[in-house]
Amino acid sequence: MPSFDAGFLALPAATLAEAALSRARALGASHADFRLERVRSAAVNLRDGKLDSSSDTEDLGLAVRVVHDGAWGFASGIDRTPEAAARLAEQAVATAKVSRVLSSDPVTLADEPVHPDRSWISAYQVNPFDVPFADRLGLLADYSDRLLSSDGVDHVDANLLQVIENKFYADTAGTVTTQQRVRIHPEFTAVQVDLAGGGFSSVRTLAPPAGRGWEYLTGTGWDFDAELAQLPELLAEHAKAPSVQAGSYDLVIDPSNLWLTIHESIGHATELDRALGYEAAYAGTSFATLDKLGSLRYGSPALNVTGDRTTEHGLATIGYDDEGVRTTEFDLISDGILVGYQLNRQLARAKGFGRSNGCAHADSPGHIPLQRMANVSLQPTPNGGSTEDLIAGVERGVYVVGDKSWSIDMQRYNFQFTGQRFFKIENGKLAGQLRDVAYQATTTDFWGSMEATGGPQTYVLGGAFNCGKGQPGQVAAVSHGCPSALFRGVNVLNTVSEGGR
């Protein structure tokens, strides 16, 4: 089992928290919370098996947030002394006094049981930061050389991101938590250059980022050996594939593509701050407004979506959120109907939801917690079939694999998505690759066209390190699980024609 980083545990977290919280109480704060947080991030990038760039950074600091006279106040800093922590409390209260005149409704927080002296560590085996840099570099170079040795592969890009996040939280109610989580994202891209035509083709691994450690690259959770062996043949076929003819097609969408559509059209749309119009300036609001709760037909009866901050190996998985709330799983869409939202304590109390479902998160000690996305996932059909079974039910269609580019409007309603690989479906069988495919729809039409989902054997937990929200902008990691799924009569665009080329 992994253990807490000794260097983080050696920091005087409890002493700093007591200094900050006691000062906030003395100044009349009705609520105060304290965070001591360290986020270490490393990146390694290889080009054709040779080191191109690397970085290893650490963000370490403390933050104090208060509710004073019904208004939020916040301050952060890097000095780790009791005197500095107390000054941050004073600054947070001063900020609350200034912002009070701008607040029409006083801040109140949903009740939460006190969680004293809790600890939590994510599910991983080997901390990637414990692996020597030379060993990390060597494995990436070996995987790159395997691809470069194949006919038709002209270049290979290899990228590895890894993060360890340590967080100590305490509040005036008595909750105290210490947490550690690790995540990793390896990615390999094979490129073929068309010297005569001046173009190029590329394919990359589908291995998603995961809340795992170094073991992810050596056979636990993903078979990189098998995937790397398949890429050269897929690349050669992709380079020769014909361009798609635009029109209406049935789509079978692989989890490696569908996770991103879930993220943009369901994940962001069911954040309550967006639905209320509070998150409007950056990345928009949501069509799924609060008055539609319990009545909006979001999709077909096959659409069942949960939010979950407890999923094993999920990127948004944590034991307790940044408001001291114990995390949980909850329903967002049931049998196609909108039934829930992602919440923090303020929104839960203000809109009558009772308890928060643990969706408050700050990406660094320098930022205030926002309502952020849980692991939002489409549930499989318990006794559902395989991806091949879904394909067998299609006479004329496209099988979509891998994520690439996307576009969605400011209300999470009109969108189009492309992918990495597209396979023509004829009479229930795959009939070679296609190129230049994008699918376009409105959110409710698209999910309404979903006829079936695959079984648990098709379920994959995808996701991203870089979900953006807020001003100043914050970046959070989040996973989205889903099975393969069948959609009927979806509009398919030819991206070359749409681009005027």
Phi, psi and omega in degrees: 000142178292157179235162180294146175296123185296325180297323179288318180296336181284346179290148185279058187300311184296321180295317179295319180297315180299319179297316182290313185289322179294323178292321178297318176300314183298332180271004173095014178292133177280340175209144172211144173224155186230138174231134165246120192223140173229127177237117177250128183232139178226146178223140175228131181231128178244145174238116181055042175080001180247143180300126178256317178199158174207155178209154177209107187236157179223134176243114184230125180189184180228154184220144177232131177234139182226157162248118181228122182054038175079013181230151177282146168221149185210144174207150179217161180194183183241348180286124186255065174232154178302323179296319179293321179296319178296322178296324177297320176299318178297318179294321179296318178295320178298321178295320179298321180296321179292318185280347182302322182291345180266355185258121179278328181241132179294145179285125170229148185246141175298145179297148176214133176304150177284136181237086184278137171054051177262148175225152183205137177228137181291166186274099174211167182253314185234118175297119183298338178285347174275350179273125180305145182303320181298324179289319176298312180298320182296319180292318178298320179294320179296314178297321178297316182296327176300316180289318182295334181283353182271144177298138176088356176258112184267327181216155177222130172253134177234131182225140178223123173246140177214145184220139165237129185238120176248138184213129171248130182232140172212147177223172185289346176283339180116359176287135177220122180228146173232126188222155178215132175220150183236143175216159186209146178216100172266147182209135180231131182236126176258136186234136172242129182258131175264093184295326181289317183268345179082008180253187177206162175231151180212150170222151178224166181297150180263358181304120183280160169298151187213153173279063180228177178252203184300335180302339180298327181274354184240023170116354179262112178096344178198142179261086180293326179302313182292318183292317179297326179294333182275336189300316182301318178294319177297322179295315180299318179292320179298319183297331183260000187292145176284158178283142183290148171268122183300150179159192179267127182225152164280139182240135163253118187250125180286151177305331181293343174253320189292334181303322184287324175296321174298313181305310187281321188262344177239310183304304180290326184291337182257017169280122189295327179297326175291315182299331179273354181086007180287325178259092188234329188283328184238113178072008162087184183256222180205142174287340185274067187288162189300328180294345180267358181300127179088353182230336184293123173279093185284328182191193182288167178300345178282353184271107176231116188233134178242155164256141186205120175254020178241358183304128179298130180071008177289146182286332177264009182283134180203158179282318182220139183277187185277016169236015179076018181269130175290128188283165188203180171250143183209157181274138172249315179226127179235125180052035176089356183255136176294121184233357182196171179225166171272134193227153160248184187289324181293312181293323179300317180289316185294328186251015171076025180272353179084265184257145171295151173259023167080039185248031174262133182204139170243138185277354179198166176293344180274000184236149176281146179297138173245165169285114184240165189286137169281179168287101184265120192224141173275128185276142178284166172282124187310317180248028184288164183274189181274173173299322178297325177295319178296316179298323181298339180270011183243128176274318182221111184194191181222135173261121187254128184229134173081144179269157174210251182262164181205162176208132180213147185282178189286353175249012177062041187237308178263131184210166164213145182227143171254196180201186179269316185223144181225134182238129177291136175250124176230122176051044173081010180225153176286138185227048176091165183279157172237166176234167168064041184258136167220145174248142189228140180190176163267159185303310184290324176295317182297307182289336174290336180274359181285112184274324186204153171241153178287176179278179181303333180292345178262357187284131178224141178265101177268193177153188184209154176276345201233047174285122184258146179195153170088164174222116356303147187294140173238151181238130180229150175268141183208144177250155176219115177268150176192157171270175165296153183214151181252127179238138183256135169063050180265141180287123179250130179257153169264114188293331177293314179295318180297331178276000178076023182253000000 
